[in-house]
Amino acid sequence: MTATTHDFEGPVFAAQSTFRAIMQAIARPGSLQSIEGLKDVPAPLSGEAAAIALALFDHDTPVWLDPELARPDVAAWLRFHTGAPVVPEPALAIFALVGDPAGLPPLNAFDQGSAEYPDRSTTLVLQMAGLAEGETLVLTGPGIRDNQAFRAAPLPDDMAERIAANRSQFPRGVDLLFTAPSQVAAIPRSVRLKRG
């Protein structure tokens, strides 16, 4: 395997573009941002999740892979391209890649950060089938003028309750990135939501 086989065609430009899309998604929670997925990544890792990994992960960011993604070729790809170590437990991770969002562990299974260092919590990257179907969640809070409708599928039936519980411990808590073909969206820990 060579670095150019799976890497961005224009690595610096593409990583910057991906980073800007992620930052825009976080600044405008629930909004859909365009992202270019990588090609030739090991299944079932999505090209969009792979692009996020190249933009954000490095040797100082331990990564947890859910059972769907915990495959030797996925772990090897991540180590080769980002240097990020793969850890066995969600609570040890700075980033978590989730290939089966419907089977997402409880959010409190991940590092919640501390009162002194809330930024050290886990950021979850969920590979969604789509960002235009599923239960409508209505988001409010920083970065949202009035409210923002958000849909993603598949998710656990109690996802709204999980996100509300996550918000209740702000500034601690996890941040969520949702990927779908050519799209990324975010629900940061600062967001409040209700069922639509």
KOLDOVEX-748304 format. One line per 5 residues: their letters; for each residue x negated, z, y negated of C-alpha. Coordinates in steps of 0.25 Angstrom, whole numbers. Layout:
a	X Z Y | ...
//
This chain:
mtatt	0 0 0 | -5 -4 -14 | -1 2 -27 | 4 -11 -31 | 13 -13 -19
hdfeg	24 -3 -24 | 20 -1 -38 | 26 -6 -51 | 22 -20 -55 | 18 -15 -69
pvfaa	16 0 -65 | 14 6 -79 | 25 -2 -85 | 35 0 -74 | 32 15 -73
qstfr	34 17 -88 | 47 9 -87 | 52 18 -75 | 47 31 -83 | 55 26 -95
aimqa	68 24 -87 | 67 38 -81 | 65 44 -94 | 77 37 -100 | 85 41 -88
iarpg	81 55 -90 | 84 54 -105 | 98 48 -103 | 103 55 -91 | 112 47 -82
slqsi	109 34 -88 | 104 23 -79 | 90 17 -83 | 84 5 -77 | 72 7 -68
eglkd	64 -3 -60 | 62 1 -46 | 49 -2 -38 | 49 -12 -27 | 43 -11 -13
vpapl	44 5 -12 | 46 11 1 | 61 13 5 | 69 21 3 | 62 24 -10
sgeaa	69 16 -21 | 61 8 -31 | 67 16 -43 | 62 29 -37 | 49 23 -34
aiala	48 18 -49 | 51 32 -53 | 41 38 -44 | 30 29 -50 | 34 33 -64
lfdhd	35 48 -62 | 27 53 -50 | 13 56 -48 | 3 65 -40 | 8 77 -48
tpvwl	23 75 -44 | 27 79 -30 | 39 71 -25 | 49 75 -14 | 56 64 -6
dpela	70 66 0 | 71 63 15 | 76 49 11 | 63 46 4 | 53 55 12
rpdva	47 44 19 | 32 42 21 | 31 28 14 | 39 33 2 | 30 45 1
awlrf	18 37 3 | 23 27 -8 | 25 38 -18 | 11 45 -15 | 4 31 -17
htgap	11 27 -29 | 13 40 -37 | 4 50 -30 | 16 60 -29 | 15 70 -18
vvpep	27 70 -9 | 32 85 -7 | 41 90 5 | 51 98 -3 | 60 95 -15
alaif	55 108 -23 | 41 103 -23 | 44 90 -30 | 43 85 -44 | 50 72 -40
alvgd	60 70 -29 | 64 56 -23 | 77 56 -17 | 82 44 -9 | 95 51 -3
paglp	101 57 -16 | 114 60 -8 | 105 70 0 | 98 76 -12 | 93 90 -10
plnaf	99 101 -20 | 92 99 -33 | 87 113 -33 | 79 109 -21 | 70 103 -31
dqgsa	60 109 -41 | 69 114 -52 | 57 117 -62 | 55 130 -68 | 59 136 -81
eypdr	44 134 -86 | 43 120 -80 | 57 114 -78 | 50 100 -79 | 43 103 -65
sttlv	57 101 -58 | 59 89 -48 | 64 76 -53 | 73 69 -42 | 73 54 -41
lqmag	86 50 -33 | 87 36 -27 | 102 32 -29 | 110 21 -23 | 116 19 -37
laege	118 25 -51 | 132 19 -53 | 140 26 -42 | 143 40 -37 | 149 51 -44
tlvlt	149 51 -59 | 141 62 -65 | 143 64 -80 | 130 69 -87 | 128 76 -100
gpgir	116 82 -107 | 103 78 -114 | 102 63 -115 | 117 60 -113 | 125 58 -126
dnqaf	139 62 -120 | 139 60 -105 | 133 51 -95 | 139 46 -82 | 130 46 -70
raapl	132 41 -56 | 123 40 -44 | 125 39 -29 | 123 44 -19 | 121 59 -24
pddma	125 72 -17 | 140 76 -19 | 136 88 -27 | 126 81 -37 | 134 85 -49
eriaa	133 100 -45 | 118 98 -42 | 115 92 -56 | 123 103 -63 | 115 114 -56
nrsqf	102 107 -59 | 106 106 -74 | 110 121 -74 | 95 125 -72 | 90 117 -84
prgvd	79 115 -88 | 75 117 -73 | 81 107 -63 | 78 93 -57 | 80 80 -64
llfta	86 68 -57 | 83 53 -57 | 92 43 -50 | 87 30 -46 | 95 17 -42
psqva	91 3 -41 | 85 0 -55 | 90 13 -61 | 86 27 -64 | 95 38 -70
aiprs	92 53 -72 | 99 66 -72 | 90 76 -78 | 92 91 -77 | 97 92 -91
vrlkr	110 84 -88 | 123 91 -86 | 134 83 -78 | 148 83 -73 | 156 75 -63
g	162 62 -69
//
